[in-house]
Amino acid sequence: MIFPSIDLMNGKVVQLVQGKKENKKLEIDDVLGVARKFSKYQIQVIDLDAAMGSGSNLSTVKVLCSKFPCRVGGGIRTVERAKELIKAGAKKIIIGSAAFKSDGTIDVLFLKQLNKVMGKEKIIIAIDSKDGKVVVKGWKESTGADPVKVVKELEKYCSEFLYTYVDKEGMMQGTDFSTLRKLKYATSNEITAAGGISSMDEINRLERLGVNSVLGMALYTGKINLP
């Protein structure tokens, strides 16, 4: 399964390399126009401003959720915000930093509260990996945790994991098949890969592994054609 990605910053669609503002490679004003091109798919919408704690694109996200099938992430740090997005029409919500406490351990209380309100089927937990460790807060801070060990602890609180290979995010230099294989064997939850995917060959390899693909830069540059 393929999920086209719309990353939002200052009300525009952007593509960043390794999640860094200074490494912005693309900027598009017509957010709805981009979404229409992806409308046959469930779109992965990420509010980068909210993820980085530097603003919010909530109104734009809500419009997208009302018009297109979307899974939404970025800055969802409270049960109230998660409920608000589901009410706005999001099919699933993606939880990243909020799944972890400031010391890098899992925030079990928050995840239990979230499960009680909406059930694990609507919850995706983001496992963002850089230098082999889970990173949080807009990919700026390392928890020191191993992605494979973390999924075993987190799988009961979600139905899916979004594994982002931050090292190659936006670079179209290939994804992390080694870790993805380990994750696939570590959990029975669905797994979706993001970061570095740049060819149909990679997408097909991931499909054979039973892993979904998130496509960003490869779509915007025309390296991969959705049809």
ChimeraX commands (.cxc) that place a marker at each C-alpha (Angstrom):
marker #1 position 0.00,0.00,0.00 radius 0.5
marker #1 position 1.19,3.50,-0.86 radius 0.5
marker #1 position 0.56,6.70,1.12 radius 0.5
marker #1 position 1.44,9.97,-0.65 radius 0.5
marker #1 position 2.76,12.52,1.83 radius 0.5
marker #1 position 1.79,16.15,2.36 radius 0.5
marker #1 position 4.09,17.92,4.82 radius 0.5
marker #1 position 2.80,21.33,5.90 radius 0.5
marker #1 position 4.81,24.38,6.95 radius 0.5
marker #1 position 3.45,27.95,7.09 radius 0.5
marker #1 position 0.33,26.81,5.23 radius 0.5
marker #1 position 2.31,25.39,2.31 radius 0.5
marker #1 position 3.33,21.94,1.12 radius 0.5
marker #1 position 7.07,21.49,1.68 radius 0.5
marker #1 position 9.74,18.84,1.42 radius 0.5
marker #1 position 12.65,19.03,3.83 radius 0.5
marker #1 position 15.84,17.01,3.85 radius 0.5
marker #1 position 16.24,15.23,7.21 radius 0.5
marker #1 position 13.48,17.41,8.64 radius 0.5
marker #1 position 15.62,20.56,8.75 radius 0.5
marker #1 position 14.04,23.93,7.87 radius 0.5
marker #1 position 17.28,25.15,6.34 radius 0.5
marker #1 position 17.19,22.15,3.99 radius 0.5
marker #1 position 13.91,23.01,2.31 radius 0.5
marker #1 position 13.93,21.59,-1.22 radius 0.5
marker #1 position 10.38,22.30,-2.29 radius 0.5
marker #1 position 7.49,24.66,-1.48 radius 0.5
marker #1 position 3.99,24.66,-3.03 radius 0.5
marker #1 position 1.22,27.13,-2.19 radius 0.5
marker #1 position -1.68,25.13,-3.63 radius 0.5
marker #1 position -2.23,22.57,-0.86 radius 0.5
marker #1 position -5.67,21.48,-2.12 radius 0.5
marker #1 position -4.33,21.11,-5.65 radius 0.5
marker #1 position -1.66,18.71,-4.40 radius 0.5
marker #1 position -4.20,16.77,-2.35 radius 0.5
marker #1 position -6.49,16.38,-5.38 radius 0.5
marker #1 position -3.66,14.67,-7.26 radius 0.5
marker #1 position -3.38,12.18,-4.40 radius 0.5
marker #1 position -7.13,11.79,-3.76 radius 0.5
marker #1 position -7.34,8.14,-4.85 radius 0.5
marker #1 position -5.06,7.26,-1.95 radius 0.5
marker #1 position -5.14,7.79,1.80 radius 0.5
marker #1 position -2.90,10.85,2.22 radius 0.5
marker #1 position -0.40,11.14,5.04 radius 0.5
marker #1 position -0.62,14.72,6.32 radius 0.5
marker #1 position 2.11,15.93,8.69 radius 0.5
marker #1 position 1.97,19.33,10.39 radius 0.5
marker #1 position 5.69,20.12,10.57 radius 0.5
marker #1 position 5.18,23.42,12.41 radius 0.5
marker #1 position 3.26,21.65,15.16 radius 0.5
marker #1 position 5.82,18.85,15.30 radius 0.5
marker #1 position 8.63,21.36,15.73 radius 0.5
marker #1 position 6.67,23.45,18.23 radius 0.5
marker #1 position 6.88,26.51,16.00 radius 0.5
marker #1 position 3.26,26.98,14.95 radius 0.5
marker #1 position 0.25,25.11,13.62 radius 0.5
marker #1 position -1.53,24.29,10.37 radius 0.5
marker #1 position -4.60,22.93,12.13 radius 0.5
marker #1 position -7.15,24.78,10.00 radius 0.5
marker #1 position -5.54,23.49,6.79 radius 0.5
marker #1 position -5.33,19.96,8.19 radius 0.5
marker #1 position -9.03,20.05,9.06 radius 0.5
marker #1 position -9.94,21.17,5.54 radius 0.5
marker #1 position -7.89,18.32,4.07 radius 0.5
marker #1 position -9.54,15.79,6.41 radius 0.5
marker #1 position -13.00,17.02,5.41 radius 0.5
marker #1 position -12.29,16.57,1.68 radius 0.5
marker #1 position -9.88,13.65,1.40 radius 0.5
marker #1 position -9.04,10.40,3.24 radius 0.5
marker #1 position -6.16,11.37,5.54 radius 0.5
marker #1 position -3.97,10.00,8.29 radius 0.5
marker #1 position -2.63,12.89,10.35 radius 0.5
marker #1 position 0.46,13.48,12.45 radius 0.5
marker #1 position 2.68,16.24,13.76 radius 0.5
marker #1 position 2.37,17.81,17.19 radius 0.5
marker #1 position -0.43,15.57,18.50 radius 0.5
marker #1 position 0.54,15.68,22.16 radius 0.5
marker #1 position -2.83,15.58,23.93 radius 0.5
marker #1 position -5.87,13.33,23.90 radius 0.5
marker #1 position -7.99,16.41,23.15 radius 0.5
marker #1 position -6.05,17.21,19.95 radius 0.5
marker #1 position -6.27,13.60,18.83 radius 0.5
marker #1 position -10.05,13.60,19.37 radius 0.5
marker #1 position -10.35,16.92,17.52 radius 0.5
marker #1 position -8.62,15.51,14.46 radius 0.5
marker #1 position -10.65,12.30,14.41 radius 0.5
marker #1 position -13.81,14.41,14.69 radius 0.5
marker #1 position -12.54,16.51,11.76 radius 0.5
marker #1 position -12.41,13.34,9.66 radius 0.5
marker #1 position -8.91,11.91,10.08 radius 0.5
marker #1 position -8.95,8.15,9.51 radius 0.5
marker #1 position -6.01,7.60,11.85 radius 0.5
marker #1 position -3.76,9.77,13.98 radius 0.5
marker #1 position 0.02,9.47,14.19 radius 0.5
marker #1 position 1.60,9.83,17.63 radius 0.5
marker #1 position 5.31,10.62,17.80 radius 0.5
marker #1 position 6.99,12.48,20.66 radius 0.5
marker #1 position 3.95,12.18,22.93 radius 0.5
marker #1 position 4.48,8.41,23.16 radius 0.5
marker #1 position 7.67,9.10,25.12 radius 0.5
marker #1 position 8.45,10.92,28.36 radius 0.5
marker #1 position 11.20,13.53,28.61 radius 0.5
marker #1 position 13.64,10.84,29.81 radius 0.5
marker #1 position 12.98,8.75,26.69 radius 0.5
marker #1 position 10.87,6.09,28.38 radius 0.5
marker #1 position 7.40,5.23,27.10 radius 0.5
marker #1 position 4.52,7.38,28.38 radius 0.5
marker #1 position 2.21,4.50,29.24 radius 0.5
marker #1 position -0.38,6.69,30.96 radius 0.5
marker #1 position -0.90,8.90,27.90 radius 0.5
marker #1 position -1.12,5.92,25.55 radius 0.5
marker #1 position -3.62,4.16,27.80 radius 0.5
marker #1 position -5.79,7.29,27.92 radius 0.5
marker #1 position -5.63,7.60,24.13 radius 0.5
marker #1 position -6.61,3.96,23.68 radius 0.5
marker #1 position -9.52,4.34,26.04 radius 0.5
marker #1 position -10.89,7.28,24.06 radius 0.5
marker #1 position -10.47,6.04,20.46 radius 0.5
marker #1 position -9.17,2.47,20.46 radius 0.5
marker #1 position -5.87,1.20,19.08 radius 0.5
marker #1 position -7.22,0.75,15.51 radius 0.5
marker #1 position -7.13,4.52,14.95 radius 0.5
marker #1 position -3.64,4.95,16.42 radius 0.5
marker #1 position -0.33,4.87,14.56 radius 0.5
marker #1 position 2.86,5.31,16.58 radius 0.5
marker #1 position 5.79,6.92,14.80 radius 0.5
marker #1 position 9.18,5.31,15.24 radius 0.5
marker #1 position 11.56,7.93,13.88 radius 0.5
marker #1 position 15.10,6.60,13.61 radius 0.5
marker #1 position 18.36,8.49,13.25 radius 0.5
marker #1 position 21.78,6.89,13.68 radius 0.5
marker #1 position 19.95,3.72,14.72 radius 0.5
marker #1 position 18.12,5.33,17.67 radius 0.5
marker #1 position 14.58,6.65,18.17 radius 0.5
marker #1 position 14.42,10.44,17.94 radius 0.5
marker #1 position 11.65,12.82,19.08 radius 0.5
marker #1 position 10.68,16.52,19.14 radius 0.5
marker #1 position 10.93,17.14,15.43 radius 0.5
marker #1 position 13.81,14.64,15.17 radius 0.5
marker #1 position 16.01,16.90,17.29 radius 0.5
marker #1 position 16.42,14.75,20.41 radius 0.5
marker #1 position 17.52,11.14,20.68 radius 0.5
marker #1 position 15.85,8.87,23.24 radius 0.5
marker #1 position 18.73,6.42,22.95 radius 0.5
marker #1 position 16.16,3.67,22.42 radius 0.5
marker #1 position 16.50,0.87,19.88 radius 0.5
marker #1 position 13.58,0.91,17.37 radius 0.5
marker #1 position 13.14,-2.88,17.40 radius 0.5
marker #1 position 12.97,-3.10,21.20 radius 0.5
marker #1 position 10.58,-0.14,21.36 radius 0.5
marker #1 position 7.96,-1.65,19.03 radius 0.5
marker #1 position 7.66,-4.70,21.26 radius 0.5
marker #1 position 6.74,-2.43,24.16 radius 0.5
marker #1 position 4.42,-0.19,22.12 radius 0.5
marker #1 position 2.50,-2.65,19.94 radius 0.5
marker #1 position -0.41,-3.09,22.36 radius 0.5
marker #1 position -1.19,0.65,22.18 radius 0.5
marker #1 position -1.54,0.97,18.39 radius 0.5
marker #1 position -2.49,-0.88,15.22 radius 0.5
marker #1 position 0.37,0.37,13.09 radius 0.5
marker #1 position 3.92,1.71,13.22 radius 0.5
marker #1 position 5.27,4.44,10.95 radius 0.5
marker #1 position 9.02,3.88,10.68 radius 0.5
marker #1 position 10.82,6.94,9.32 radius 0.5
marker #1 position 14.44,6.59,8.27 radius 0.5
marker #1 position 15.48,10.14,9.18 radius 0.5
marker #1 position 19.04,9.59,7.96 radius 0.5
marker #1 position 17.76,9.53,4.36 radius 0.5
marker #1 position 14.54,11.55,4.66 radius 0.5
marker #1 position 14.04,13.66,1.56 radius 0.5
marker #1 position 17.27,12.41,-0.01 radius 0.5
marker #1 position 15.92,9.62,-2.27 radius 0.5
marker #1 position 18.90,7.42,-1.41 radius 0.5
marker #1 position 17.07,4.28,-0.34 radius 0.5
marker #1 position 15.33,3.14,2.80 radius 0.5
marker #1 position 16.43,1.03,5.77 radius 0.5
marker #1 position 15.53,-2.53,4.73 radius 0.5
marker #1 position 17.67,-4.09,7.45 radius 0.5
marker #1 position 15.75,-2.48,10.33 radius 0.5
marker #1 position 12.41,-2.89,8.56 radius 0.5
marker #1 position 12.95,-6.66,8.32 radius 0.5
marker #1 position 13.70,-6.78,12.05 radius 0.5
marker #1 position 10.62,-4.69,12.82 radius 0.5
marker #1 position 8.46,-6.97,10.70 radius 0.5
marker #1 position 9.52,-9.96,12.75 radius 0.5
marker #1 position 9.29,-8.07,16.05 radius 0.5
marker #1 position 5.61,-7.11,15.80 radius 0.5
marker #1 position 2.35,-8.31,14.30 radius 0.5
marker #1 position 1.22,-4.71,13.83 radius 0.5
marker #1 position 1.13,-3.15,10.38 radius 0.5
marker #1 position 4.33,-1.34,9.39 radius 0.5
marker #1 position 4.69,1.63,7.06 radius 0.5
marker #1 position 8.08,2.88,5.88 radius 0.5
marker #1 position 9.03,6.49,5.15 radius 0.5
marker #1 position 12.27,8.22,4.27 radius 0.5
marker #1 position 14.51,7.66,1.26 radius 0.5
marker #1 position 12.15,5.58,-0.90 radius 0.5
marker #1 position 12.96,6.48,-4.48 radius 0.5
marker #1 position 11.97,3.70,-6.91 radius 0.5
marker #1 position 9.28,1.21,-7.83 radius 0.5
marker #1 position 11.81,-1.53,-7.13 radius 0.5
marker #1 position 12.00,-0.42,-3.50 radius 0.5
marker #1 position 8.22,-0.18,-3.23 radius 0.5
marker #1 position 7.88,-3.72,-4.60 radius 0.5
marker #1 position 10.55,-5.01,-2.22 radius 0.5
marker #1 position 8.70,-3.43,0.68 radius 0.5
marker #1 position 5.41,-4.94,-0.52 radius 0.5
marker #1 position 7.01,-8.40,-0.61 radius 0.5
marker #1 position 8.19,-7.79,2.94 radius 0.5
marker #1 position 4.64,-6.82,3.91 radius 0.5
marker #1 position 5.54,-3.17,4.52 radius 0.5
marker #1 position 3.66,-0.10,3.21 radius 0.5
marker #1 position 5.39,2.91,1.60 radius 0.5
marker #1 position 5.11,6.65,2.25 radius 0.5
marker #1 position 6.20,8.68,-0.77 radius 0.5
marker #1 position 7.28,12.30,-0.62 radius 0.5
marker #1 position 10.22,13.73,-2.53 radius 0.5
marker #1 position 10.14,10.94,-5.14 radius 0.5
marker #1 position 6.61,12.00,-6.10 radius 0.5
marker #1 position 7.23,15.74,-6.10 radius 0.5
marker #1 position 10.33,15.43,-8.27 radius 0.5
marker #1 position 8.61,13.04,-10.68 radius 0.5
marker #1 position 11.00,10.18,-9.94 radius 0.5
marker #1 position 7.97,8.01,-9.17 radius 0.5
marker #1 position 4.70,8.43,-11.05 radius 0.5
marker #1 position 1.66,7.37,-9.00 radius 0.5
marker #1 position -0.41,6.02,-11.93 radius 0.5
marker link #1:1,2 radius 0.2
marker link #1:2,3 radius 0.2
marker link #1:3,4 radius 0.2
marker link #1:4,5 radius 0.2
marker link #1:5,6 radius 0.2
marker link #1:6,7 radius 0.2
marker link #1:7,8 radius 0.2
marker link #1:8,9 radius 0.2
marker link #1:9,10 radius 0.2
marker link #1:10,11 radius 0.2
marker link #1:11,12 radius 0.2
marker link #1:12,13 radius 0.2
marker link #1:13,14 radius 0.2
marker link #1:14,15 radius 0.2
marker link #1:15,16 radius 0.2
marker link #1:16,17 radius 0.2
marker link #1:17,18 radius 0.2
marker link #1:18,19 radius 0.2
marker link #1:19,20 radius 0.2
marker link #1:20,21 radius 0.2
marker link #1:21,22 radius 0.2
marker link #1:22,23 radius 0.2
marker link #1:23,24 radius 0.2
marker link #1:24,25 radius 0.2
marker link #1:25,26 radius 0.2
marker link #1:26,27 radius 0.2
marker link #1:27,28 radius 0.2
marker link #1:28,29 radius 0.2
marker link #1:29,30 radius 0.2
marker link #1:30,31 radius 0.2
marker link #1:31,32 radius 0.2
marker link #1:32,33 radius 0.2
marker link #1:33,34 radius 0.2
marker link #1:34,35 radius 0.2
marker link #1:35,36 radius 0.2
marker link #1:36,37 radius 0.2
marker link #1:37,38 radius 0.2
marker link #1:38,39 radius 0.2
marker link #1:39,40 radius 0.2
marker link #1:40,41 radius 0.2
marker link #1:41,42 radius 0.2
marker link #1:42,43 radius 0.2
marker link #1:43,44 radius 0.2
marker link #1:44,45 radius 0.2
marker link #1:45,46 radius 0.2
marker link #1:46,47 radius 0.2
marker link #1:47,48 radius 0.2
marker link #1:48,49 radius 0.2
marker link #1:49,50 radius 0.2
marker link #1:50,51 radius 0.2
marker link #1:51,52 radius 0.2
marker link #1:52,53 radius 0.2
marker link #1:53,54 radius 0.2
marker link #1:54,55 radius 0.2
marker link #1:55,56 radius 0.2
marker link #1:56,57 radius 0.2
marker link #1:57,58 radius 0.2
marker link #1:58,59 radius 0.2
marker link #1:59,60 radius 0.2
marker link #1:60,61 radius 0.2
marker link #1:61,62 radius 0.2
marker link #1:62,63 radius 0.2
marker link #1:63,64 radius 0.2
marker link #1:64,65 radius 0.2
marker link #1:65,66 radius 0.2
marker link #1:66,67 radius 0.2
marker link #1:67,68 radius 0.2
marker link #1:68,69 radius 0.2
marker link #1:69,70 radius 0.2
marker link #1:70,71 radius 0.2
marker link #1:71,72 radius 0.2
marker link #1:72,73 radius 0.2
marker link #1:73,74 radius 0.2
marker link #1:74,75 radius 0.2
marker link #1:75,76 radius 0.2
marker link #1:76,77 radius 0.2
marker link #1:77,78 radius 0.2
marker link #1:78,79 radius 0.2
marker link #1:79,80 radius 0.2
marker link #1:80,81 radius 0.2
marker link #1:81,82 radius 0.2
marker link #1:82,83 radius 0.2
marker link #1:83,84 radius 0.2
marker link #1:84,85 radius 0.2
marker link #1:85,86 radius 0.2
marker link #1:86,87 radius 0.2
marker link #1:87,88 radius 0.2
marker link #1:88,89 radius 0.2
marker link #1:89,90 radius 0.2
marker link #1:90,91 radius 0.2
marker link #1:91,92 radius 0.2
marker link #1:92,93 radius 0.2
marker link #1:93,94 radius 0.2
marker link #1:94,95 radius 0.2
marker link #1:95,96 radius 0.2
marker link #1:96,97 radius 0.2
marker link #1:97,98 radius 0.2
marker link #1:98,99 radius 0.2
marker link #1:99,100 radius 0.2
marker link #1:100,101 radius 0.2
marker link #1:101,102 radius 0.2
marker link #1:102,103 radius 0.2
marker link #1:103,104 radius 0.2
marker link #1:104,105 radius 0.2
marker link #1:105,106 radius 0.2
marker link #1:106,107 radius 0.2
marker link #1:107,108 radius 0.2
marker link #1:108,109 radius 0.2
marker link #1:109,110 radius 0.2
marker link #1:110,111 radius 0.2
marker link #1:111,112 radius 0.2
marker link #1:112,113 radius 0.2
marker link #1:113,114 radius 0.2
marker link #1:114,115 radius 0.2
marker link #1:115,116 radius 0.2
marker link #1:116,117 radius 0.2
marker link #1:117,118 radius 0.2
marker link #1:118,119 radius 0.2
marker link #1:119,120 radius 0.2
marker link #1:120,121 radius 0.2
marker link #1:121,122 radius 0.2
marker link #1:122,123 radius 0.2
marker link #1:123,124 radius 0.2
marker link #1:124,125 radius 0.2
marker link #1:125,126 radius 0.2
marker link #1:126,127 radius 0.2
marker link #1:127,128 radius 0.2
marker link #1:128,129 radius 0.2
marker link #1:129,130 radius 0.2
marker link #1:130,131 radius 0.2
marker link #1:131,132 radius 0.2
marker link #1:132,133 radius 0.2
marker link #1:133,134 radius 0.2
marker link #1:134,135 radius 0.2
marker link #1:135,136 radius 0.2
marker link #1:136,137 radius 0.2
marker link #1:137,138 radius 0.2
marker link #1:138,139 radius 0.2
marker link #1:139,140 radius 0.2
marker link #1:140,141 radius 0.2
marker link #1:141,142 radius 0.2
marker link #1:142,143 radius 0.2
marker link #1:143,144 radius 0.2
marker link #1:144,145 radius 0.2
marker link #1:145,146 radius 0.2
marker link #1:146,147 radius 0.2
marker link #1:147,148 radius 0.2
marker link #1:148,149 radius 0.2
marker link #1:149,150 radius 0.2
marker link #1:150,151 radius 0.2
marker link #1:151,152 radius 0.2
marker link #1:152,153 radius 0.2
marker link #1:153,154 radius 0.2
marker link #1:154,155 radius 0.2
marker link #1:155,156 radius 0.2
marker link #1:156,157 radius 0.2
marker link #1:157,158 radius 0.2
marker link #1:158,159 radius 0.2
marker link #1:159,160 radius 0.2
marker link #1:160,161 radius 0.2
marker link #1:161,162 radius 0.2
marker link #1:162,163 radius 0.2
marker link #1:163,164 radius 0.2
marker link #1:164,165 radius 0.2
marker link #1:165,166 radius 0.2
marker link #1:166,167 radius 0.2
marker link #1:167,168 radius 0.2
marker link #1:168,169 radius 0.2
marker link #1:169,170 radius 0.2
marker link #1:170,171 radius 0.2
marker link #1:171,172 radius 0.2
marker link #1:172,173 radius 0.2
marker link #1:173,174 radius 0.2
marker link #1:174,175 radius 0.2
marker link #1:175,176 radius 0.2
marker link #1:176,177 radius 0.2
marker link #1:177,178 radius 0.2
marker link #1:178,179 radius 0.2
marker link #1:179,180 radius 0.2
marker link #1:180,181 radius 0.2
marker link #1:181,182 radius 0.2
marker link #1:182,183 radius 0.2
marker link #1:183,184 radius 0.2
marker link #1:184,185 radius 0.2
marker link #1:185,186 radius 0.2
marker link #1:186,187 radius 0.2
marker link #1:187,188 radius 0.2
marker link #1:188,189 radius 0.2
marker link #1:189,190 radius 0.2
marker link #1:190,191 radius 0.2
marker link #1:191,192 radius 0.2
marker link #1:192,193 radius 0.2
marker link #1:193,194 radius 0.2
marker link #1:194,195 radius 0.2
marker link #1:195,196 radius 0.2
marker link #1:196,197 radius 0.2
marker link #1:197,198 radius 0.2
marker link #1:198,199 radius 0.2
marker link #1:199,200 radius 0.2
marker link #1:200,201 radius 0.2
marker link #1:201,202 radius 0.2
marker link #1:202,203 radius 0.2
marker link #1:203,204 radius 0.2
marker link #1:204,205 radius 0.2
marker link #1:205,206 radius 0.2
marker link #1:206,207 radius 0.2
marker link #1:207,208 radius 0.2
marker link #1:208,209 radius 0.2
marker link #1:209,210 radius 0.2
marker link #1:210,211 radius 0.2
marker link #1:211,212 radius 0.2
marker link #1:212,213 radius 0.2
marker link #1:213,214 radius 0.2
marker link #1:214,215 radius 0.2
marker link #1:215,216 radius 0.2
marker link #1:216,217 radius 0.2
marker link #1:217,218 radius 0.2
marker link #1:218,219 radius 0.2
marker link #1:219,220 radius 0.2
marker link #1:220,221 radius 0.2
marker link #1:221,222 radius 0.2
marker link #1:222,223 radius 0.2
marker link #1:223,224 radius 0.2
marker link #1:224,225 radius 0.2
marker link #1:225,226 radius 0.2
marker link #1:226,227 radius 0.2
view
